[in-house]
């Protein structure tokens, strides 16, 4: 084999393993939910990055990201094939940067833990506010690592995954090593068990950590789902038909239910809500059911903007308040740099930009002090954190995932809602026009859930809480600082153990 062929084989072998690792990890994401595969997939990535030049590591990271996000963000191609693949490449680029930051030789484990954690944390925040959809934390909603959300949020889950994957990687090398001293093999076993033990200990701490405190009140609650076909848009289905279906389902709510939640934008208006028949219907239903009624409304504001808000009615039909969605969906509810984008792309599907609301998204009602996360906001921890900081004792998620034809996005959104409940120690009520509508307790357990597309009323009892979790108290800073410390320590150790260049260290050190 010639020298160029050897170089190519050394480069494309790791790249292929990286892509395989991403594909394996993607099966941890909803709707599959095979959570251990995230650890296995990341372990593949770590093995593929070992002792390779920076260019190879970067390509390996990009391949890993594509293996993860092509399936994980497959829902996006329903809206734009070209836009979807551009999105997948941009998101995968964060892992390319992480691969480049993993030092070869000594320090590889510490640098990988820090690099992967920080890359995912950045991806969930930037650009355009970030895109947590398709991220590692969502795949852990059915696994033990979700308990880490209570003490360290979604970034803590990512850190737990990377540490456990690093332990798995070292364990594999300990089992596969040949012709080494018993001392070296023992060190590998100690290292692997130390990493896995650290994650296990953190999970135990998460399980035992404060989870919102004792209940200071119980409320009967209902999430109303009108049902209907999925994979449709507002241009294909008349807004009034959505309203009619929701009002028909609303009639099945038991009288005296203390909190009733309708989905996002079930009231789509050509003008203001005041004076409309829709407002009269909502007031009438709130009065007849003797309930606190929340409903999602979209209404134009001028010629180029619109409001996406949730309004609350009391049992006497009186308006209790409203909140406007703060975190908008880029290219779904607004177009960044609209004048420039319109010259290179068709943006007719988003003719108006949603007006960004102001914080906090709190509704004070007889049913409780409600922290409102409107649809996309359920993926962002800062939204629930802001609500809890302003006294929310219950979270509500009016959402609309009807435009997604498969179960992928509703399943990921449900996972995000479960993680939010654990992060903040709050029960949560989610309502969607076509699913999933659900009631979730503060431990992340789904107490009741609808099927997709069906007309349903999901009922149950929710608890009001005003205590804090460690994550609500300390936020992301501790885990980000720990990840940055790991990255810097790994880089320093790697440089000290590498006499020159970017090649492998002659040391047999595996850390």
PEGIJO-V990127 format. One record per helix or strand of 2 or more residues. SS is the DSSP state (H for helix, E for strand). FROM is the first residue (numbers start at 0). LEN is the number of residues. Records with the same first field share a line. If there is no record, write none. Layout:
SS=FROM-LEN  FROM-LEN
This chain:
H=2-24  35-14  53-19  73-5  80-21  107-16  135-5  143-33  181-27  238-12  276-13  337-7  347-3  374-5  380-9  407-17  469-5  476-20
E=216-9  258-3  266-2  291-10  304-9  318-6  352-2  361-4  367-5  393-6  427-5  437-3  445-4  455-9
